[in-house]
Amino acid sequence: MHIRLKRLLAYALVAGSIFSLSAAPAAAEQKTSFKVVWSIYAGWMPWGYLVDHGIMKKWADKYGIEVEVTQLNDYVESINQYAAGKFDGAAMASMDALTIPAAGGVDTTVLVMGDYSNGNDGIVLKKGKTVADMKGQKVNLVEFSVSHYLLARALESAGLTEKDITTVNTSENDAVAAFTGSDSIQNVVSWNPMLSDIKKTPGATPVFDSSKIPGEIMDVMTVNTETLKDNPALGKALVGAWYEMLALMNSGTPEAAKAIESMASASGTDLAGFKAQLATTYMFNTPAEAVQFTTAPALSKTMDLVRTFSFDHRLLGEGAKSKDAVGIAFPDGTVLGDPNNVKLRFDASFTKMAADGKL
């Protein structure tokens, strides 16, 4: 299995304003022991490997700290536990960082810009041939997820809005079964590996995927902002370990092949399946590339799209009176939204250190 497993309940919780922090985030202070969490997804598998093969320990030792990296099978639970202060950092999609911890009041920093979906998410029609053919029809998807965001962007590209279709909240497994095994679902939005199965249905036509909105569905490693501010060693160790791992993956050596095969097995698929997932996942393989992406003006434009979608779907909380409710800060010092309520920050400084060889 793969990808954003069990991301799903979070959207219903946030949309209904049921989400609440079960405990206040841990008070920021100087310390030497830290915990971060990740869940199964092609772009996050390096976190498991770098822990198991001593890369994380090497970098933590360099800065005189301990970093415990934990894998949780439940993606939503990993974010909830981070937001509750049980972890100092967590891997999540950038939209989820905004709508869950940030919207819930937890000041969160995007430390590692890991990847963006470049075809992992898509829309498939059983009878129609274009996005416009969905007009007046039902579309099955996990509501309030990045699939929902992708649908909104696809409709926009065809001059339509969500008023022109009817969304039907459907679990990813149910969508696959109904689309491939019956005529009860005609239009579906999903992600890999389910998407690859859906595409194999006779007569199915893919009409839109995330490669058409490059850079908008981002997967990142976040950390608690105050914890990072008081403990820059954590940022240095995490970033250093991450890019050493990516350098290994892209080295073309027998060790690289072994690492990729190991990550494939750990993610619950075979080597071919894992490579197929990586092929539709745009990894920022070097720190220089990640810095360029994170500091480009396009990121602010993307996050404006994301926050607009999030507000329109009530994912910023019942109390949010506009999309400006939650401030989003960027490396150049600019802020989208309320500058007095900045809760999501994109920080390229640690990655720049890695790019400059200063870690």
C-alpha positions as semicolon CSV with decimal commas, in nm:
position;residue;x (nm);y (nm);z (nm)
1;M;0,000;0,000;0,000
2;H;0,103;0,364;-0,032
3;I;0,034;0,721;-0,005
4;R;-0,137;0,939;0,246
5;L;-0,294;0,634;0,400
6;K;-0,578;0,730;0,627
7;R;-0,535;1,100;0,567
8;L;-0,908;1,089;0,522
9;L;-1,079;1,141;0,856
10;A;-0,890;1,463;0,917
11;Y;-1,085;1,646;0,652
12;A;-1,420;1,551;0,795
13;L;-1,300;1,652;1,139
14;V;-1,169;1,988;1,030
15;A;-1,462;2,060;0,800
16;G;-1,700;2,002;1,086
17;S;-1,482;2,202;1,322
18;I;-1,462;1,898;1,544
19;F;-1,084;1,890;1,536
20;S;-0,931;2,005;1,862
21;L;-0,592;1,966;2,018
22;S;-0,596;1,698;2,283
23;A;-0,311;1,867;2,464
24;A;-0,126;2,194;2,441
25;P;0,192;2,178;2,236
26;A;0,501;2,119;2,444
27;A;0,654;2,443;2,567
28;A;0,951;2,540;2,355
29;E;1,284;2,525;2,533
30;Q;1,643;2,428;2,476
31;K;1,674;2,052;2,492
32;T;1,875;1,764;2,352
33;S;1,614;1,498;2,275
34;F;1,354;1,527;2,000
35;K;1,084;1,319;1,832
36;V;0,953;1,340;1,477
37;V;0,696;1,124;1,299
38;W;0,625;1,011;0,944
39;S;0,387;0,774;0,765
40;I;0,404;0,557;0,455
41;Y;0,427;0,754;0,131
42;A;0,673;0,717;-0,158
43;G;0,832;1,055;-0,094
44;W;0,873;0,992;0,278
45;M;1,023;0,643;0,266
46;P;1,377;0,788;0,293
47;W;1,301;0,883;0,655
48;G;1,267;0,518;0,750
49;Y;1,581;0,412;0,568
50;L;1,802;0,690;0,703
51;V;1,703;0,594;1,056
52;D;1,756;0,221;1,008
53;H;2,099;0,272;0,852
54;G;2,247;0,516;1,100
55;I;2,233;0,834;0,892
56;M;2,003;1,009;1,138
57;K;2,217;0,911;1,434
58;K;2,530;1,034;1,255
59;W;2,382;1,381;1,208
60;A;2,223;1,394;1,552
61;D;2,556;1,301;1,711
62;K;2,726;1,577;1,513
63;Y;2,509;1,833;1,689
64;G;2,503;1,664;2,028
65;I;2,136;1,571;2,024
66;E;1,912;1,266;1,996
67;V;1,642;1,245;1,729
68;E;1,387;0,966;1,748
69;V;1,210;0,919;1,416
70;T;0,888;0,719;1,447
71;Q;0,668;0,571;1,176
72;L;0,293;0,563;1,237
73;N;0,064;0,376;1,001
74;D;-0,216;0,625;1,058
75;Y;-0,133;0,947;0,875
76;V;-0,407;1,151;1,041
77;E;-0,307;1,030;1,385
78;S;0,053;1,131;1,320
79;I;-0,058;1,489;1,251
80;N;-0,292;1,494;1,549
81;Q;-0,015;1,374;1,779
82;Y;0,223;1,636;1,641
83;A;-0,039;1,906;1,692
84;A;-0,093;1,784;2,049
85;G;0,277;1,826;2,125
86;K;0,372;1,458;2,134
87;F;0,615;1,508;1,846
88;D;0,842;1,798;1,760
89;G;0,795;1,744;1,388
90;A;0,586;1,551;1,137
91;A;0,575;1,468;0,768
92;M;0,256;1,592;0,603
93;A;0,114;1,756;0,292
94;S;0,146;2,135;0,292
95;M;-0,232;2,177;0,268
96;D;-0,274;1,959;0,575
97;A;-0,011;2,166;0,759
98;L;-0,229;2,470;0,700
99;T;-0,568;2,318;0,773
100;I;-0,479;2,105;1,077
101;P;-0,196;2,226;1,304
102;A;-0,173;2,584;1,173
103;A;-0,551;2,637;1,168
104;G;-0,560;2,476;1,512
105;G;-0,316;2,733;1,651
106;V;0,010;2,536;1,639
107;D;0,285;2,753;1,489
108;T;0,443;2,522;1,233
109;T;0,749;2,555;1,009
110;V;0,806;2,375;0,681
111;L;1,167;2,266;0,730
112;V;1,217;2,019;0,442
113;M;1,050;2,070;0,106
114;G;1,044;1,704;0,009
115;D;0,845;1,666;-0,312
116;Y;0,532;1,750;-0,500
117;S;0,281;1,521;-0,665
118;N;0,356;1,510;-1,036
119;G;0,091;1,267;-1,154
120;N;0,027;1,071;-0,834
121;D;-0,320;1,227;-0,809
122;G;-0,569;1,221;-1,096
123;I;-0,925;1,224;-1,231
124;V;-1,062;0,936;-1,437
125;L;-1,393;0,919;-1,625
126;K;-1,568;0,603;-1,735
127;K;-1,765;0,751;-2,024
128;G;-1,655;1,111;-2,060
129;K;-1,338;1,220;-2,237
130;T;-1,272;1,566;-2,091
131;V;-1,305;1,754;-1,763
132;A;-1,603;1,941;-1,910
133;D;-1,785;1,611;-1,951
134;M;-1,830;1,594;-1,573
135;K;-2,076;1,886;-1,582
136;G;-2,405;1,792;-1,419
137;Q;-2,265;1,459;-1,294
138;K;-2,156;1,305;-0,966
139;V;-1,785;1,284;-0,885
140;N;-1,665;1,039;-0,622
141;L;-1,366;1,129;-0,407
142;V;-1,241;1,173;-0,054
143;E;-1,395;1,511;0,025
144;F;-1,174;1,792;0,163
145;S;-0,858;1,602;0,068
146;V;-0,599;1,704;-0,187
147;S;-0,815;1,503;-0,430
148;H;-1,087;1,760;-0,368
149;Y;-0,838;2,040;-0,427
150;L;-0,728;1,874;-0,752
151;L;-1,090;1,852;-0,866
152;A;-1,144;2,222;-0,797
153;R;-0,837;2,312;-1,002
154;A;-0,944;2,082;-1,285
155;L;-1,291;2,233;-1,298
156;E;-1,140;2,580;-1,304
157;S;-0,928;2,481;-1,604
158;A;-1,248;2,391;-1,790
159;G;-1,437;2,706;-1,694
160;L;-1,650;2,519;-1,438
161;T;-1,693;2,531;-1,061
162;E;-1,804;2,281;-0,800
163;K;-2,160;2,410;-0,847
164;D;-2,152;2,239;-1,185
165;I;-2,101;1,892;-1,036
166;T;-2,200;1,697;-0,725
167;T;-1,926;1,556;-0,504
168;V;-1,984;1,227;-0,329
169;N;-1,761;1,145;-0,034
170;T;-1,619;0,798;-0,099
171;S;-1,334;0,609;0,063
172;E;-1,044;0,530;-0,166
173;N;-1,100;0,154;-0,152
174;D;-1,473;0,183;-0,217
175;A;-1,405;0,409;-0,513
176;V;-1,171;0,158;-0,672
177;A;-1,412;-0,132;-0,624
178;A;-1,716;0,057;-0,754
179;F;-1,538;0,210;-1,052
180;T;-1,365;-0,107;-1,168
181;G;-1,637;-0,356;-1,081
182;S;-1,968;-0,182;-1,159
183;D;-2,130;0,118;-1,322
184;S;-2,226;0,283;-0,993
185;I;-1,935;0,528;-1,017
186;Q;-1,871;0,710;-1,344
187;N;-1,619;0,974;-1,236
188;V;-1,354;0,939;-0,969
189;V;-1,063;1,134;-0,822
190;S;-0,795;0,928;-0,653
191;W;-0,423;0,882;-0,597
192;N;-0,167;0,610;-0,651
193;P;-0,159;0,318;-0,617
194;M;-0,541;0,317;-0,638
195;L;-0,527;0,553;-0,936
196;S;-0,318;0,309;-1,137
197;D;-0,580;0,036;-1,081
198;I;-0,862;0,271;-1,178
199;K;-0,686;0,365;-1,501
200;K;-0,675;-0,002;-1,604
201;T;-1,055;-0,021;-1,622
202;P;-1,164;-0,088;-1,982
203;G;-1,281;0,234;-2,144
204;A;-1,157;0,456;-1,860
205;T;-1,014;0,792;-1,961
206;P;-0,776;0,996;-1,742
207;V;-0,869;1,361;-1,797
208;F;-0,658;1,552;-1,544
209;D;-0,375;1,483;-1,301
210;S;-0,143;1,670;-1,067
211;S;0,127;1,707;-1,332
212;K;-0,099;1,980;-1,477
213;I;-0,068;2,181;-1,154
214;P;0,302;2,121;-1,076
215;G;0,420;2,226;-0,733
216;E;0,074;2,265;-0,580
217;I;0,040;1,936;-0,389
218;M;0,353;1,945;-0,173
219;D;0,476;1,689;0,080
220;V;0,701;1,828;0,350
221;M;0,863;1,771;0,690
222;T;0,736;2,023;0,941
223;V;0,859;2,113;1,288
224;N;0,717;2,316;1,574
225;T;0,833;2,673;1,512
226;E;0,923;2,758;1,871
227;T;1,107;2,430;1,917
228;L;1,311;2,498;1,604
229;K;1,383;2,856;1,712
230;D;1,518;2,741;2,048
231;N;1,693;2,436;1,904
232;P;1,846;2,504;1,561
233;A;2,049;2,185;1,601
234;L;1,730;1,991;1,531
235;G;1,685;2,165;1,197
236;K;2,048;2,111;1,101
237;A;2,041;1,742;1,190
238;L;1,716;1,667;1,008
239;V;1,815;1,857;0,695
240;G;2,166;1,711;0,692
241;A;2,039;1,355;0,726
242;W;1,771;1,406;0,461
243;Y;2,005;1,529;0,191
244;E;2,270;1,270;0,265
245;M;1,997;1,011;0,216
246;L;1,880;1,163;-0,113
247;A;2,239;1,181;-0,236
248;L;2,270;0,809;-0,163
249;M;1,944;0,732;-0,347
250;N;2,065;0,917;-0,656
251;S;2,425;0,793;-0,654
252;G;2,369;0,509;-0,901
253;T;2,568;0,277;-0,677
254;P;2,484;-0,075;-0,558
255;E;2,410;0,086;-0,220
256;A;2,152;0,309;-0,390
257;A;1,983;0,011;-0,555
258;K;1,975;-0,169;-0,221
259;A;1,823;0,134;-0,051
260;I;1,548;0,174;-0,312
261;E;1,464;-0,194;-0,298
262;S;1,448;-0,177;0,081
263;M;1,216;0,125;0,071
264;A;0,993;-0,051;-0,181
265;S;0,956;-0,347;0,052
266;A;0,896;-0,124;0,354
267;S;0,621;0,062;0,169
268;G;0,438;-0,262;0,094
269;T;0,497;-0,287;-0,280
270;D;0,749;-0,438;-0,519
271;L;1,041;-0,259;-0,679
272;A;0,854;-0,186;-1,003
273;G;0,557;-0,048;-0,814
274;F;0,773;0,175;-0,597
275;K;0,967;0,308;-0,896
276;A;0,637;0,384;-1,067
277;Q;0,530;0,586;-0,763
278;L;0,861;0,772;-0,759
279;A;0,819;0,849;-1,130
280;T;0,507;1,054;-1,052
281;T;0,661;1,211;-0,741
282;Y;0,883;1,512;-0,812
283;M;1,155;1,483;-0,550
284;F;1,375;1,782;-0,472
285;N;1,691;1,573;-0,486
286;T;1,937;1,851;-0,401
287;P;1,917;2,126;-0,140
288;A;1,987;2,387;-0,406
289;E;1,678;2,278;-0,599
290;A;1,465;2,287;-0,285
291;V;1,590;2,636;-0,196
292;Q;1,507;2,761;-0,543
293;F;1,154;2,623;-0,521
294;T;1,089;2,746;-0,165
295;T;1,212;3,099;-0,234
296;A;1,041;3,143;-0,572
297;P;0,741;3,383;-0,594
298;A;0,531;3,096;-0,730
299;L;0,510;2,938;-0,385
300;S;0,314;3,232;-0,247
301;K;0,074;3,213;-0,543
302;T;0,028;2,841;-0,482
303;M;-0,043;2,886;-0,113
304;D;-0,296;3,156;-0,198
305;L;-0,480;2,898;-0,408
306;V;-0,457;2,646;-0,124
307;R;-0,578;2,884;0,146
308;T;-0,863;3,005;-0,075
309;F;-0,979;2,648;-0,130
310;S;-0,937;2,574;0,241
311;F;-1,143;2,875;0,350
312;D;-1,414;2,814;0,091
313;H;-1,452;2,460;0,226
314;R;-1,445;2,573;0,593
315;L;-1,117;2,398;0,661
316;L;-0,971;2,697;0,845
317;G;-1,226;2,658;1,123
318;E;-1,572;2,796;1,197
319;G;-1,419;3,112;1,342
320;A;-1,231;3,203;1,025
321;K;-1,398;3,507;0,870
322;S;-1,176;3,513;0,562
323;K;-0,887;3,331;0,399
324;D;-0,661;3,577;0,581
325;A;-0,741;3,421;0,919
326;V;-0,417;3,221;0,929
327;G;-0,095;3,398;0,836
328;I;0,152;3,217;0,609
329;A;0,511;3,346;0,607
330;F;0,768;3,298;0,331
331;P;1,149;3,308;0,326
332;D;1,158;3,664;0,187
333;G;0,964;3,792;0,489
334;T;0,634;3,840;0,309
335;V;0,313;3,715;0,469
336;L;-0,014;3,597;0,322
337;G;-0,299;3,661;0,560
338;D;-0,293;3,801;0,913
339;P;0,064;3,906;1,005
340;N;-0,041;3,895;1,370
341;N;-0,148;3,531;1,343
342;V;0,129;3,366;1,143
343;K;0,099;2,993;1,207
344;L;0,259;2,841;0,896
345;R;0,612;2,933;0,787
346;F;0,828;2,823;0,495
347;D;1,192;2,830;0,606
348;A;1,471;2,780;0,351
349;S;1,760;2,879;0,579
350;F;1,860;2,528;0,690
351;T;1,833;2,391;0,338
352;K;2,047;2,685;0,218
353;M;2,312;2,577;0,470
354;A;2,306;2,233;0,316
355;A;2,333;2,377;-0,034
356;D;2,631;2,589;0,073
357;G;2,803;2,297;0,248
358;K;2,775;2,467;0,586
359;L;2,601;2,197;0,786
